[in-house]
Every structure is written in structure tokens, then in C-alpha cells.
């Protein structure tokens, strides 16, 4: 309320704070409290920055994550796709944020059993992350693990196992073997 009073209800900082509060609510499982805040944040960001701004892409991605967490997959997908489109437009197809979006969309497809749609997105995400962040980055390990889960879910154990090993090797290297 203080931010709204001092800056006005349409200020980008108000949208940022709404987005952050919505994220907290989502973490707490308070989805019905989070949704209107994410939606209002998105509305303000579009009005202030235009529909193709990176903050708009962030809001779209966050809304997609909220819907995905509630198993509202058909609602999540268009938000992930639009966020990905904006990030590719603004950052280029080889940016780590694009890779993160690809990973999120692939995860959505995996949850729905759309394995053939998920696999190339996971692979592209991993390729981009390795190129930009290095092969031993923790985000690479996470994406390798996600792809391994996809393969395991499909019974492709011989394809999953080396990915799990590589993910584990990276995590141990980056975090130490005693990290929980």
C-alpha cells in the first residue's frame, strides 16, 4: 500500500512488488491470492513498458508457473510460449533466459506426457546453457537431471543413467560432495 500511495498504482515498482508477493503466495500454496497479483503485475508492465518488454516476459512466465503448479496446463502453455517468444525477440535465441524458458516449457510438456514435444526443448535448453554458462554450471546439471527424468519416465533407462551421472558430477564439483 505504501508503494501505491507514494508512486501511484501504475508504477513499475508496484508491479514488481505485486509480482514478488504473488511469488511468495505461490510458494505457500495460496494460488487464489497469487493469481490476481500476477495478473495485475502483468497488466501494469504491459501498460508501462509495452507488450514485448522483458519484464512482461517475466510476468508471463510467472503466471505460467502458477497455472502449471495447479495442473492448469492448457492455461500455462500460452503464457510460456509468449514469454519464450518475447525473450527470443529481445535477447536472441542463444540467451540463457531463453534456455530457462525452454526448460520450463519442456517441463510442462513432460508433466502432460507430451514426451516428444518435451525432449527437443530440453536438449536445446541444455545446448544453450552449456554454450553460455559452461558445461559445469549448476543450471546445466538441473537441466540434465530434468532430461534424465523424462527418459526414465519413458523407460529409457540407458539414456537416463549417464545424464544422472553427469548431473551428479557437476553438482558435486560445484557444491561439494557433502552438500545436502
C-alpha positions in Angstrom: 0.0 0.0 0.0 2.9 2.4 0.8 4.4 1.9 -2.7 1.0 2.5 -4.4 0.5 5.7 -2.3 4.0 7.1 -2.9 4.5 6.0 -6.5 1.0 5.6 -7.9 -0.8 2.3 -8.6 0.6 2.1 -12.2 4.3 2.4 -11.3 6.6 -0.4 -12.4 8.0 -0.8 -8.8 4.4 -1.5 -7.7 4.2 -4.2 -10.4 7.5 -5.7 -9.2 6.3 -5.8 -5.6 3.0 -7.4 -6.6 4.9 -10.0 -8.6 7.2 -10.7 -5.6 4.2 -11.0 -3.2 2.4 -13.3 -5.7 5.6 -15.5 -5.8 5.5 -15.8 -2.0 1.8 -16.7 -2.1 2.5 -19.3 -4.8 5.3 -20.8 -2.7 2.9 -21.0 0.2 0.3 -22.7 -1.9 -2.0 -19.7 -1.8 -2.8 -19.8 -5.5 -6.0 -17.8 -5.4 -4.2 -15.0 -3.7 -1.2 -15.2 -6.1 -3.2 -15.2 -9.4 -4.7 -11.7 -9.2 -1.4 -10.2 -8.2 0.5 -11.8 -11.1 -2.3 -10.7 -13.4 -2.2 -7.1 -12.2 1.6 -7.0 -12.4 1.4 -8.2 -16.0 -1.2 -5.6 -16.8 0.9 -2.8 -15.3 4.0 -3.9 -17.0 2.3 -4.2 -20.4 0.9 -0.7 -19.9 4.1 0.8 -18.8 6.7 -1.0 -21.0 4.8 -2.4 -23.9 3.8 -6.0 -24.7 7.3 -7.1 -25.8 9.3 -6.0 -22.8 11.4 -8.5 -20.8 9.5 -7.6 -17.6 6.3 -8.7 -19.4 8.1 -11.9 -20.4 8.9 -12.5 -16.7 5.3 -11.9 -15.7 4.0 -14.3 -18.4 6.5 -16.9 -17.2 5.4 -16.5 -13.6 1.7 -16.8 -14.5 2.5 -19.9 -16.5 4.4 -21.4 -13.5 1.4 -20.6 -11.3 -1.0 -22.4 -13.6 1.3 -25.3 -14.1 1.6 -25.7 -10.3 -2.2 -26.0 -10.2 -2.3 -28.5 -13.1 -3.9 -25.9 -15.3 -1.7 -26.9 -18.2 -3.8 -25.6 -21.0 -3.7 -22.2 -19.3 0.0 -22.3 -18.7 1.2 -23.2 -22.2 0.3 -20.0 -24.0 1.9 -17.9 -21.3 5.1 -20.0 -21.5 5.1 -19.7 -25.3 4.6 -15.9 -25.3 7.3 -15.4 -22.7 9.6 -17.5 -24.9 8.7 -15.5 -28.0 9.5 -12.2 -26.2 12.8 -13.4 -24.8 13.9 -14.7 -28.2 12.9 -11.4 -29.8 14.7 -9.3 -27.1 17.7 -11.4 -26.2 18.2 -13.7 -29.2 17.7 -17.4 -29.4 21.0 -18.3 -27.7 20.5 -16.4 -24.4 20.4 -18.3 -21.0 17.0 -16.8 -20.2 15.7 -18.4 -23.4 17.2 -21.7 -22.3 15.3 -21.3 -18.9 12.1 -20.7 -20.8 12.6 -23.8 -23.0 13.3 -25.8 -19.9 10.1 -24.6 -18.3 8.0 -25.3 -21.4 9.6 -28.8 -21.7 8.8 -29.5 -18.1 5.1 -28.6 -18.8 5.1 -30.9 -21.7 6.7 -33.7 -19.6 4.1 -33.4 -16.9 1.4 -33.8 -19.5 3.0 -36.9 -21.0 3.9 -35.0 -24.2 7.4 -36.5 -24.3 8.1 -36.0 -28.0 7.5 -32.3 -27.5 9.5 -32.1 -24.3 12.7 -33.8 -25.4 13.9 -31.4 -28.1 13.2 -28.4 -25.8 15.2 -30.0 -23.0 18.0 -30.7 -25.5 18.0 -27.2 -26.9 18.0 -25.7 -23.3 21.0 -27.8 -22.4 22.9 -26.8 -25.5 22.3 -23.1 -24.9 23.2 -23.3 -21.3 26.4 -25.2 -22.0 27.4 -22.7 -24.6 26.7 -19.7 -22.4 27.3 -20.8 -18.9 29.8 -23.7 -19.4 29.3 -27.4 -19.2 29.8 -27.5 -15.4 27.3 -24.8 -14.4 24.6 -25.9 -11.8 21.8 -24.9 -14.2 23.2 -27.4 -16.8 23.1 -30.0 -14.1 19.5 -29.2 -13.3 18.5 -29.4 -17.0 20.4 -32.7 -17.5 18.6 -34.1 -14.5 15.2 -32.9 -16.0 16.0 -34.7 -19.3 17.1 -37.8 -17.3 13.7 -37.8 -15.6 12.0 -37.5 -18.9 13.9 -40.6 -20.2 13.3 -42.5 -17.0 9.6 -41.8 -17.2 9.6 -43.3 -20.7 11.5 -46.4 -19.6 14.6 -45.2 -21.5 16.9 -46.2 -18.6 20.1 -46.5 -20.6 19.6 -42.9 -21.8 18.7 -41.6 -18.4 21.6 -43.1 -16.4 24.5 -41.2 -18.0 22.6 -37.9 -17.7 22.0 -38.6 -14.0 25.7 -39.3 -13.6 26.8 -36.2 -15.4 24.3 -34.1 -13.4 25.6 -35.6 -10.1 29.2 -35.0 -11.2 28.5 -31.3 -11.9 26.6 -30.8 -8.6 29.5 -32.4 -6.6 32.0 -30.3 -8.4 30.1 -27.1 -7.8 28.7 -27.7 -4.4 30.9 -30.3 -2.9 30.2 -34.0 -2.2 28.9 -33.2 1.3 26.2 -30.7 0.2 22.7 -31.9 1.0 
